[in-house]
Amino acid sequence: MWLATGHTDMRKGFPGLALLVQETLRRDPHCGHLFVFRGRRGDLIKVLWHDGQGACLFSKRLERGRFLWPSPADGVVAITPAQLGYLLEGIDWRNPQQTWRPRSAG
């Protein structure tokens, strides 16, 4: 699983993201790995995955908080399945804590 550091234009679909994987990440978009992209605001991610039969594109938008992301200076970042699970929940995958705090009812 690979994170595309920095922000990505979230208007991109299959062809645009696959091209980013090839040219920016220097990886094969058809290899079966997951490639994760984050938008400028930080509340939307897209995951590109080729399952051997075709390309799959998943997206998630957080209602509160934002996806914590490495800086462009970090280059391509590989993460584990557990870290991806934290990331999808809006938890800092480097230091698992929620990025927002619920307000008290009182």
Biotite code that builds the C-alpha atoms (Angstrom):
import biotite.structure as struc

atoms = struc.array([
    struc.Atom([0.000, 0.000, 0.000], chain_id="A", res_id=1, res_name="MET", atom_name="CA", element="C"),
    struc.Atom([1.404, 3.320, -1.074], chain_id="A", res_id=2, res_name="TRP", atom_name="CA", element="C"),
    struc.Atom([0.525, 6.897, -0.089], chain_id="A", res_id=3, res_name="LEU", atom_name="CA", element="C"),
    struc.Atom([0.955, 9.590, -2.715], chain_id="A", res_id=4, res_name="ALA", atom_name="CA", element="C"),
    struc.Atom([2.448, 12.397, -0.608], chain_id="A", res_id=5, res_name="THR", atom_name="CA", element="C"),
    struc.Atom([1.201, 15.945, -0.982], chain_id="A", res_id=6, res_name="GLY", atom_name="CA", element="C"),
    struc.Atom([-2.270, 16.641, -2.344], chain_id="A", res_id=7, res_name="HIS", atom_name="CA", element="C"),
    struc.Atom([-3.957, 15.328, -5.482], chain_id="A", res_id=8, res_name="THR", atom_name="CA", element="C"),
    struc.Atom([-6.642, 16.840, -7.701], chain_id="A", res_id=9, res_name="ASP", atom_name="CA", element="C"),
    struc.Atom([-9.672, 14.811, -6.591], chain_id="A", res_id=10, res_name="MET", atom_name="CA", element="C"),
    struc.Atom([-11.418, 15.358, -9.926], chain_id="A", res_id=11, res_name="ARG", atom_name="CA", element="C"),
    struc.Atom([-9.141, 12.656, -11.345], chain_id="A", res_id=12, res_name="LYS", atom_name="CA", element="C"),
    struc.Atom([-10.624, 9.243, -12.053], chain_id="A", res_id=13, res_name="GLY", atom_name="CA", element="C"),
    struc.Atom([-9.112, 5.916, -13.106], chain_id="A", res_id=14, res_name="PHE", atom_name="CA", element="C"),
    struc.Atom([-6.922, 7.146, -15.996], chain_id="A", res_id=15, res_name="PRO", atom_name="CA", element="C"),
    struc.Atom([-5.588, 10.244, -14.229], chain_id="A", res_id=16, res_name="GLY", atom_name="CA", element="C"),
    struc.Atom([-4.747, 8.448, -10.990], chain_id="A", res_id=17, res_name="LEU", atom_name="CA", element="C"),
    struc.Atom([-3.175, 5.511, -12.845], chain_id="A", res_id=18, res_name="ALA", atom_name="CA", element="C"),
    struc.Atom([-0.986, 8.000, -14.717], chain_id="A", res_id=19, res_name="LEU", atom_name="CA", element="C"),
    struc.Atom([0.074, 9.552, -11.395], chain_id="A", res_id=20, res_name="LEU", atom_name="CA", element="C"),
    struc.Atom([1.003, 6.103, -10.102], chain_id="A", res_id=21, res_name="VAL", atom_name="CA", element="C"),
    struc.Atom([3.195, 5.510, -13.160], chain_id="A", res_id=22, res_name="GLN", atom_name="CA", element="C"),
    struc.Atom([4.827, 8.919, -13.466], chain_id="A", res_id=23, res_name="GLU", atom_name="CA", element="C"),
    struc.Atom([5.009, 10.215, -9.901], chain_id="A", res_id=24, res_name="THR", atom_name="CA", element="C"),
    struc.Atom([5.164, 7.088, -7.752], chain_id="A", res_id=25, res_name="LEU", atom_name="CA", element="C"),
    struc.Atom([7.125, 5.102, -10.369], chain_id="A", res_id=26, res_name="ARG", atom_name="CA", element="C"),
    struc.Atom([4.958, 2.027, -9.794], chain_id="A", res_id=27, res_name="ARG", atom_name="CA", element="C"),
    struc.Atom([2.775, -0.189, -11.975], chain_id="A", res_id=28, res_name="ASP", atom_name="CA", element="C"),
    struc.Atom([-0.918, 0.646, -11.326], chain_id="A", res_id=29, res_name="PRO", atom_name="CA", element="C"),
    struc.Atom([-1.899, -2.891, -12.426], chain_id="A", res_id=30, res_name="HIS", atom_name="CA", element="C"),
    struc.Atom([0.349, -4.714, -9.913], chain_id="A", res_id=31, res_name="CYS", atom_name="CA", element="C"),
    struc.Atom([-2.384, -5.290, -7.299], chain_id="A", res_id=32, res_name="GLY", atom_name="CA", element="C"),
    struc.Atom([-1.074, -2.768, -4.752], chain_id="A", res_id=33, res_name="HIS", atom_name="CA", element="C"),
    struc.Atom([-3.310, -0.113, -3.236], chain_id="A", res_id=34, res_name="LEU", atom_name="CA", element="C"),
    struc.Atom([-2.468, 3.512, -4.044], chain_id="A", res_id=35, res_name="PHE", atom_name="CA", element="C"),
    struc.Atom([-3.966, 6.170, -1.754], chain_id="A", res_id=36, res_name="VAL", atom_name="CA", element="C"),
    struc.Atom([-4.409, 9.846, -2.691], chain_id="A", res_id=37, res_name="PHE", atom_name="CA", element="C"),
    struc.Atom([-5.604, 12.794, -0.562], chain_id="A", res_id=38, res_name="ARG", atom_name="CA", element="C"),
    struc.Atom([-7.285, 15.997, -1.670], chain_id="A", res_id=39, res_name="GLY", atom_name="CA", element="C"),
    struc.Atom([-6.162, 19.522, -0.822], chain_id="A", res_id=40, res_name="ARG", atom_name="CA", element="C"),
    struc.Atom([-8.637, 20.045, 2.055], chain_id="A", res_id=41, res_name="ARG", atom_name="CA", element="C"),
    struc.Atom([-7.625, 16.764, 3.654], chain_id="A", res_id=42, res_name="GLY", atom_name="CA", element="C"),
    struc.Atom([-11.104, 15.361, 4.235], chain_id="A", res_id=43, res_name="ASP", atom_name="CA", element="C"),
    struc.Atom([-11.262, 13.182, 1.083], chain_id="A", res_id=44, res_name="LEU", atom_name="CA", element="C"),
    struc.Atom([-9.122, 10.244, -0.026], chain_id="A", res_id=45, res_name="ILE", atom_name="CA", element="C"),
    struc.Atom([-9.273, 7.981, -3.045], chain_id="A", res_id=46, res_name="LYS", atom_name="CA", element="C"),
    struc.Atom([-7.822, 4.472, -3.236], chain_id="A", res_id=47, res_name="VAL", atom_name="CA", element="C"),
    struc.Atom([-6.909, 2.957, -6.599], chain_id="A", res_id=48, res_name="LEU", atom_name="CA", element="C"),
    struc.Atom([-6.547, -0.828, -6.828], chain_id="A", res_id=49, res_name="TRP", atom_name="CA", element="C"),
    struc.Atom([-6.353, -3.240, -9.746], chain_id="A", res_id=50, res_name="HIS", atom_name="CA", element="C"),
    struc.Atom([-7.816, -6.635, -8.799], chain_id="A", res_id=51, res_name="ASP", atom_name="CA", element="C"),
    struc.Atom([-6.504, -8.529, -11.836], chain_id="A", res_id=52, res_name="GLY", atom_name="CA", element="C"),
    struc.Atom([-9.720, -8.071, -13.823], chain_id="A", res_id=53, res_name="GLN", atom_name="CA", element="C"),
    struc.Atom([-10.126, -4.327, -13.710], chain_id="A", res_id=54, res_name="GLY", atom_name="CA", element="C"),
    struc.Atom([-9.476, -1.118, -11.803], chain_id="A", res_id=55, res_name="ALA", atom_name="CA", element="C"),
    struc.Atom([-11.351, -0.327, -8.594], chain_id="A", res_id=56, res_name="CYS", atom_name="CA", element="C"),
    struc.Atom([-11.667, 3.188, -7.205], chain_id="A", res_id=57, res_name="LEU", atom_name="CA", element="C"),
    struc.Atom([-12.784, 3.736, -3.627], chain_id="A", res_id=58, res_name="PHE", atom_name="CA", element="C"),
    struc.Atom([-13.317, 7.091, -1.944], chain_id="A", res_id=59, res_name="SER", atom_name="CA", element="C"),
    struc.Atom([-14.011, 8.247, 1.591], chain_id="A", res_id=60, res_name="LYS", atom_name="CA", element="C"),
    struc.Atom([-14.842, 11.689, 2.973], chain_id="A", res_id=61, res_name="ARG", atom_name="CA", element="C"),
    struc.Atom([-14.609, 12.392, 6.693], chain_id="A", res_id=62, res_name="LEU", atom_name="CA", element="C"),
    struc.Atom([-17.484, 14.350, 8.236], chain_id="A", res_id=63, res_name="GLU", atom_name="CA", element="C"),
    struc.Atom([-15.170, 15.639, 10.981], chain_id="A", res_id=64, res_name="ARG", atom_name="CA", element="C"),
    struc.Atom([-11.399, 15.881, 11.116], chain_id="A", res_id=65, res_name="GLY", atom_name="CA", element="C"),
    struc.Atom([-8.996, 15.230, 8.300], chain_id="A", res_id=66, res_name="ARG", atom_name="CA", element="C"),
    struc.Atom([-6.726, 12.516, 7.016], chain_id="A", res_id=67, res_name="PHE", atom_name="CA", element="C"),
    struc.Atom([-3.203, 13.087, 8.329], chain_id="A", res_id=68, res_name="LEU", atom_name="CA", element="C"),
    struc.Atom([-0.709, 12.919, 5.525], chain_id="A", res_id=69, res_name="TRP", atom_name="CA", element="C"),
    struc.Atom([3.050, 12.955, 4.973], chain_id="A", res_id=70, res_name="PRO", atom_name="CA", element="C"),
    struc.Atom([4.590, 16.011, 3.341], chain_id="A", res_id=71, res_name="SER", atom_name="CA", element="C"),
    struc.Atom([5.705, 15.959, -0.310], chain_id="A", res_id=72, res_name="PRO", atom_name="CA", element="C"),
    struc.Atom([9.312, 15.963, 0.928], chain_id="A", res_id=73, res_name="ALA", atom_name="CA", element="C"),
    struc.Atom([8.744, 12.434, 2.306], chain_id="A", res_id=74, res_name="ASP", atom_name="CA", element="C"),
    struc.Atom([8.393, 11.046, -1.239], chain_id="A", res_id=75, res_name="GLY", atom_name="CA", element="C"),
    struc.Atom([6.449, 7.810, -1.665], chain_id="A", res_id=76, res_name="VAL", atom_name="CA", element="C"),
    struc.Atom([5.376, 6.271, 1.642], chain_id="A", res_id=77, res_name="VAL", atom_name="CA", element="C"),
    struc.Atom([4.593, 2.567, 2.096], chain_id="A", res_id=78, res_name="ALA", atom_name="CA", element="C"),
    struc.Atom([2.125, 1.655, 4.856], chain_id="A", res_id=79, res_name="ILE", atom_name="CA", element="C"),
    struc.Atom([0.856, -1.580, 6.403], chain_id="A", res_id=80, res_name="THR", atom_name="CA", element="C"),
    struc.Atom([-2.745, -2.835, 6.302], chain_id="A", res_id=81, res_name="PRO", atom_name="CA", element="C"),
    struc.Atom([-3.117, -1.838, 9.977], chain_id="A", res_id=82, res_name="ALA", atom_name="CA", element="C"),
    struc.Atom([-1.924, 1.691, 9.221], chain_id="A", res_id=83, res_name="GLN", atom_name="CA", element="C"),
    struc.Atom([-4.405, 1.917, 6.340], chain_id="A", res_id=84, res_name="LEU", atom_name="CA", element="C"),
    struc.Atom([-7.156, 0.887, 8.758], chain_id="A", res_id=85, res_name="GLY", atom_name="CA", element="C"),
    struc.Atom([-6.191, 3.738, 11.096], chain_id="A", res_id=86, res_name="TYR", atom_name="CA", element="C"),
    struc.Atom([-5.979, 6.146, 8.169], chain_id="A", res_id=87, res_name="LEU", atom_name="CA", element="C"),
    struc.Atom([-9.479, 5.240, 6.947], chain_id="A", res_id=88, res_name="LEU", atom_name="CA", element="C"),
    struc.Atom([-10.851, 5.924, 10.443], chain_id="A", res_id=89, res_name="GLU", atom_name="CA", element="C"),
    struc.Atom([-9.309, 9.407, 10.530], chain_id="A", res_id=90, res_name="GLY", atom_name="CA", element="C"),
    struc.Atom([-6.713, 8.328, 13.099], chain_id="A", res_id=91, res_name="ILE", atom_name="CA", element="C"),
    struc.Atom([-3.067, 9.350, 12.755], chain_id="A", res_id=92, res_name="ASP", atom_name="CA", element="C"),
    struc.Atom([-1.522, 6.142, 11.413], chain_id="A", res_id=93, res_name="TRP", atom_name="CA", element="C"),
    struc.Atom([1.897, 7.187, 12.776], chain_id="A", res_id=94, res_name="ARG", atom_name="CA", element="C"),
    struc.Atom([0.549, 7.765, 16.320], chain_id="A", res_id=95, res_name="ASN", atom_name="CA", element="C"),
    struc.Atom([-2.959, 6.250, 16.660], chain_id="A", res_id=96, res_name="PRO", atom_name="CA", element="C"),
    struc.Atom([-5.148, 9.006, 18.133], chain_id="A", res_id=97, res_name="GLN", atom_name="CA", element="C"),
    struc.Atom([-8.371, 10.514, 16.819], chain_id="A", res_id=98, res_name="GLN", atom_name="CA", element="C"),
    struc.Atom([-7.918, 13.793, 14.925], chain_id="A", res_id=99, res_name="THR", atom_name="CA", element="C"),
    struc.Atom([-11.078, 15.279, 16.517], chain_id="A", res_id=100, res_name="TRP", atom_name="CA", element="C"),
    struc.Atom([-12.555, 15.221, 19.983], chain_id="A", res_id=101, res_name="ARG", atom_name="CA", element="C"),
    struc.Atom([-16.288, 14.679, 20.590], chain_id="A", res_id=102, res_name="PRO", atom_name="CA", element="C"),
    struc.Atom([-17.999, 17.430, 22.558], chain_id="A", res_id=103, res_name="ARG", atom_name="CA", element="C"),
    struc.Atom([-19.510, 16.608, 25.917], chain_id="A", res_id=104, res_name="SER", atom_name="CA", element="C"),
    struc.Atom([-23.306, 16.339, 26.074], chain_id="A", res_id=105, res_name="ALA", atom_name="CA", element="C"),
    struc.Atom([-23.525, 18.588, 29.123], chain_id="A", res_id=106, res_name="GLY", atom_name="CA", element="C"),
])
